[in-house]
Amino acid sequence: MAGRPADGSGPVEVVELGELNADALAAWQRFALERGNPFASPEWLGACIDGGAARKPIVLVARDGERGYGGFLPLERSRARMLRLPGNRLADWYEPACPRETEQQFLAACAGALAGLDCDVLGLDRWAGEVEPFASQGRLRARPARPDDVLPFVELGAGGWDEYLAGRSRNFRSQLGRRRRKLEEGPGLEFRLAERSSLDQDWETFTRLHEARWSERGEPGVLAGEGGDVHRAFAEVALERGWLRLWVMSVGGDPVGAWYGWRLGDRYGYQLSGFDPAMAKAGIGVVLLAHTIEQAAAEGAQIYDLLWGDEPYKERFETGRRAVPSLLLTRPWSMVGMAARGQVGLRAAGRRLPSGLRRVVRR
C-alpha cells in the first residue's frame, strides 16, 4: 500500500514501528533532531506506546534514493475510517520528520497513501506542518477543530544570557536578582541536573512537586494517568540519548522545585515543572525558570521553548510566540466526516456558553 506525490518522488509505505530497521530509525531520529522536535521522533512514539497513549500506530515512510529515507509520519486509527496523531494532545506540537525542503512532496505522498487506508477523517492536533498537500492530493477539506494553541518562546542571541537579560525591563531584572540573592544568602540555593544514578529519585521528586502545585488548583495535572506514564517512558530514553534536562532546585538542602524538559538540536524545551506551594511567595518558580534559560544559553541553544500555554508568567520571559492550529480534515460527503464536523461545531458552540452553563453541559 503506497502513495506517490505528483512530482514522482519516492512512494510512501505504510508499516508498523516494529518493522523499521536500525537505519530507518536512525534516519527518523536525525530528521527530528534537525527540527529540534522530540515529538517528531521515534522515541516519542515509543513512549506513547509504552505509556498506553498510542494504540496500534502505523508509520507512513517515504524512501529516497539519495538519502535512503525521505520522511516519517506516525498515525493511529482512533475509530473506523478515522486517523489521528499518536498520543493526541500530549505533544505540544506535531510536524512530519522529514527535510523541510521536501515537506510538501512527502505530505502529498502521505495524502495519497491515506486513500488506501480508507481514511475519511484525519485529525491533526497542534499541527506545525504543511496542510495544503493533504487537501490537494488527498481531496480532504480542512477546518479548525478548536482555537489555535499558543507556543511562546525565548530567542537567544549570540550574547547569550547577558544579552537576553539586558533586553528585559529594569523591574524584571531587579525582582529576579533580589529573589535569587535572598535564596542564596539565606538557607542556600542549589541546582542539580539529574543523572542516570539519580533519575528514579529525581523523577519522584519532580512528580511530587508537580502534583503539589496542581492540587492547589484542585486539578490533577498533566502527569495524572497516561500523561505521567508517557513522560516517564520518554524521560528514560531521552536520558540515554543525551536529550533529557531534569533540574532539581534545593533550598537549604531540601528539594523545593523541579523542571523537566529537553535539549534537542538548537532548541531547549520547557515541558513541565513543579514547586513547593509553601515557597511560592519566595518566587522559586521564577528563579528556577530563569536558571534553565541561563543554562540553555550556556549550552548554545538558539531557542528556549516555553511550549503550550499563554500563562502570564511566560509573558514576562518570552521574546516571541507562535500559534499552531488543530485541524480536522474530512472527505466531502462522507457520513463519518459529517459526524466529526458536527461534533466540532457542537464543541465550538459550547465554548461560547457562559462558564457556569458550560460546566453543566460538560457534566
C-alpha positions in Angstrom: 0.0 0.0 0.0 1.7 3.2 -1.1 1.0 6.8 -2.2 3.0 8.8 -4.7 3.2 12.6 -4.9 2.6 14.4 -8.2 6.3 15.1 -8.7 7.2 11.5 -9.0 9.5 11.2 -6.0 9.6 8.0 -3.8 6.4 6.3 -2.7 5.1 6.2 0.8 4.8 2.8 2.5 2.6 2.0 5.5 4.4 0.0 8.1 4.3 -0.8 11.8 7.0 0.6 14.1 8.5 -2.8 14.8 9.1 -3.3 11.1 11.5 -0.4 10.8 15.2 -1.4 10.9 18.1 0.4 12.6 18.9 2.5 9.5 15.3 3.7 9.3 15.1 4.6 13.0 18.4 6.5 12.7 17.1 8.5 9.7 13.8 9.3 11.5 15.7 10.4 14.6 18.0 12.6 12.5 15.1 14.4 10.9 13.6 15.1 14.3 16.9 16.4 15.6 17.1 18.7 12.6 13.8 20.2 13.5 14.6 20.3 17.2 11.3 18.5 17.9 11.2 15.5 20.3 7.5 14.9 19.4 8.5 14.1 15.8 11.0 11.4 17.0 10.6 7.6 17.1 11.5 7.8 20.8 8.3 9.9 21.5 6.1 7.4 19.6 7.7 4.5 21.5 7.0 6.4 24.8 3.3 6.9 23.7 3.1 3.2 23.0 4.7 2.2 26.3 2.6 4.7 28.2 -0.7 3.4 26.7 -1.4 6.6 24.8 -0.9 5.2 21.3 -2.7 2.0 20.3 -1.7 0.1 17.2 0.0 3.0 15.4 1.3 2.9 11.9 4.1 4.9 10.3 4.0 6.4 6.8 7.5 6.0 5.4 9.0 7.6 2.3 12.1 6.1 0.7 14.6 8.3 -1.1 17.3 7.2 -3.5 19.8 9.7 -2.3 19.2 9.7 1.5 17.8 6.2 1.9 14.7 7.6 3.6 12.7 10.8 2.8 10.3 11.1 5.7 8.3 9.6 8.5 4.8 10.4 9.8 3.2 8.2 12.6 -0.6 7.9 12.8 -3.1 5.8 14.7 -6.6 4.7 14.0 -8.8 6.2 16.6 -12.0 4.6 15.2 -13.4 3.3 11.9 -12.2 5.4 9.0 -10.6 8.0 11.3 -6.8 8.6 11.8 -5.1 10.9 14.2 -1.6 11.7 15.5 -0.4 9.3 18.2 -0.8 10.5 21.8 -3.3 13.1 20.6 -2.8 16.2 22.7 0.1 15.1 24.9 2.6 16.6 22.4 3.0 20.4 22.3 3.3 20.5 18.6 3.5 17.9 15.8 5.2 18.0 12.4 6.5 15.4 10.0 10.0 14.1 10.4 11.5 15.0 7.0 13.7 17.6 5.4 11.9 21.0 5.3 12.7 21.4 1.6 10.8 18.3 0.7 8.0 18.5 3.2 5.3 19.3 0.7 6.2 16.4 -1.6 6.4 14.0 1.4 3.0 15.0 2.8 1.4 14.9 -0.7 2.6 11.2 -0.9 1.2 10.6 2.6 -2.2 12.0 1.5 -2.2 9.6 -1.4 -1.5 6.7 1.0 -4.4 7.7 3.1 -6.8 6.6 0.4 -5.6 3.1 0.7 -6.2 3.2 4.4 -9.9 4.0 3.9 -9.4 7.3 5.8 -12.4 9.7 5.8 -11.2 11.8 8.7 -7.7 12.9 9.7 -7.1 14.7 13.0 -4.1 16.9 13.2 -3.6 18.3 16.7 -1.3 21.2 17.2 0.0 20.8 13.7 3.0 22.9 12.7 3.5 21.2 9.3 2.0 21.9 5.9 -1.7 21.4 5.3 -2.2 22.1 1.6 -0.7 18.8 0.4 -3.4 16.9 2.3 -6.2 19.0 0.6 -4.8 18.9 -2.9 -3.6 15.3 -3.1 -5.9 13.6 -0.6 -9.0 15.6 -1.5 -9.6 16.4 2.1 -11.2 19.6 3.4 -9.7 21.2 6.5 -11.5 23.1 9.2 -10.3 24.2 12.7 -11.1 21.6 15.4 -10.7 24.3 18.1 -8.9 27.6 18.6 -5.2 27.8 17.9 -2.8 26.9 20.7 -0.1 29.4 21.6 3.6 28.4 21.9 5.7 31.2 23.5 9.5 31.1 23.1 12.7 32.9 24.0 15.1 33.7 21.2 18.7 33.6 22.5 21.2 35.7 20.6 25.0 35.4 20.3 25.3 37.4 23.5 23.6 34.6 25.5 22.1 35.1 28.9 23.6 38.6 29.4 22.2 39.9 26.2 18.8 38.4 26.9 18.7 39.8 30.4 19.7 43.2 29.2 16.7 43.2 26.9 14.2 42.7 29.8 12.8 45.5 31.8 14.6 47.1 34.8 11.8 45.9 37.1 12.2 42.3 35.8 15.9 42.3 36.3 15.6 43.8 39.8 13.0 41.4 41.0 14.8 38.4 39.6 18.1 39.4 41.1 16.6 40.2 44.5 14.8 36.9 44.8 17.8 34.9 43.8 20.1 36.7 46.2 17.7 36.3 49.1 17.7 32.5 48.5 21.5 32.3 48.1 22.3 34.4 51.1 19.7 32.8 53.3 19.3 29.0 53.6 21.3 28.4 50.4 20.4 27.7 46.8 21.4 24.7 44.7 20.6 23.4 41.3 21.3 19.9 40.2 20.9 18.1 36.9 19.5 14.5 37.0 21.9 11.7 36.0 21.4 8.0 35.4 22.1 7.1 39.0 19.6 9.7 40.3 16.8 9.6 37.7 14.3 7.4 39.7 14.6 9.6 42.8 14.6 12.9 40.9 11.6 11.9 38.8 9.8 11.0 42.0 10.7 14.4 43.4 9.5 16.2 40.3 6.2 14.3 40.2 5.6 15.1 43.9 6.2 18.8 43.4 4.3 18.9 40.1 1.2 17.3 41.7 1.5 19.6 44.8 1.4 22.6 42.5 -1.7 21.4 40.7 -3.5 20.1 43.8 -3.5 23.8 45.0 -5.8 24.5 42.0 -7.9 21.4 42.6 -6.8 19.8 39.3 -4.9 16.6 38.6 -2.2 18.0 36.4 -0.6 16.5 33.2 1.1 13.6 35.0 -2.1 12.0 36.0 -2.9 8.8 34.1 -1.4 8.2 30.7 0.4 11.5 30.6 2.6 10.5 33.5 3.4 7.1 32.0 4.3 8.6 28.6 6.6 11.3 30.0 8.3 8.8 32.4 9.0 6.4 29.5 10.2 9.3 27.3 12.5 10.7 30.1 14.2 7.3 30.3 15.1 7.1 26.6 15.8 10.9 26.4 18.4 10.4 29.1 20.1 7.7 27.1 20.1 10.0 24.0 21.5 12.9 26.0 18.4 15.0 25.5 16.9 15.0 29.0 17.1 18.0 31.2 15.6 17.4 34.6 16.7 20.1 37.1 16.1 19.8 40.8 16.2 23.0 42.8 17.0 22.8 46.6 16.9 25.5 49.3 18.7 24.6 52.5 19.3 21.1 51.2 15.5 20.4 50.7 14.1 20.0 47.1 11.6 22.8 46.6 11.4 22.9 42.8 11.9 20.7 39.7 11.9 21.4 36.0 11.5 18.8 33.3 12.4 19.4 29.6 14.9 18.5 26.9 17.7 19.8 24.6 17.2 18.7 21.0 19.1 20.3 18.1 19.2 24.0 18.7 16.1 24.0 20.9 15.9 23.8 24.7 12.3 22.9 25.7 10.5 23.5 29.0 7.9 20.8 29.3 6.7 20.7 32.9 7.7 22.0 36.3 6.6 21.8 40.0 7.4 23.5 43.2 6.5 23.6 46.9 3.4 25.8 47.2 4.7 26.9 50.7 7.7 28.5 48.9 5.6 30.3 46.2 6.0 33.8 47.7 9.8 33.4 47.6 9.5 33.3 43.8 11.1 30.0 43.4 9.2 29.2 40.2 10.6 32.4 38.5 14.2 31.7 39.8 14.0 28.1 38.5 12.8 29.2 35.1 15.4 31.9 34.8 18.1 29.3 35.7 17.1 27.0 32.9 17.1 29.8 30.4 20.6 30.8 31.5 21.7 27.1 31.1 20.1 26.9 27.7 22.1 30.0 26.6 25.3 28.5 28.1 24.8 25.3 26.1 24.5 27.3 22.9 20.8 26.8 22.3 19.2 29.3 19.9 15.6 28.8 21.0 14.1 28.2 24.5 10.6 26.9 24.0 8.1 27.7 26.8 5.8 25.4 24.9 2.0 25.2 25.1 0.1 27.8 27.1 0.0 31.6 27.4 0.1 31.9 31.2 1.1 35.4 32.5 4.4 34.2 33.9 5.5 33.1 30.4 4.7 36.6 29.0 7.4 38.1 31.3 10.1 35.8 29.8 9.1 35.3 26.2 10.5 37.2 23.3 8.0 35.9 20.8 5.3 33.3 20.2 3.8 31.2 17.5 0.3 29.7 17.1 -0.4 26.2 15.9 -3.8 25.0 14.7 -5.6 21.9 15.4 -7.4 20.7 12.3 -10.0 18.2 11.2 -9.6 17.1 7.6 -12.5 15.2 6.1 -13.6 13.8 2.8 -16.7 15.6 1.2 -20.0 13.7 1.6 -18.5 11.2 4.0 -21.0 10.2 6.8 -18.1 9.8 9.2 -16.7 13.2 8.2 -20.1 14.9 8.6 -20.5 13.4 12.0 -17.0 14.6 13.0 -17.7 18.1 11.7 -20.9 18.1 13.7 -19.0 17.3 16.9 -16.6 20.1 16.2 -19.5 22.5 15.7 -21.1 21.5 19.0 -17.8 22.0 20.9 -17.4 25.4 19.3 -21.0 26.3 20.4 -20.2 25.0 23.9 -17.1 27.3 24.2 -19.4 30.3 23.6 -21.6 29.4 26.6 -21.2 31.2 29.9 -18.7 29.3 32.1 -21.4 28.1 34.6 -23.6 26.7 31.9 -20.6 25.2 30.2 -19.8 23.2 33.3 -23.4 21.9 33.5 -23.3 20.8 29.8 -20.0 19.0 30.4 -21.5 17.0 33.2 
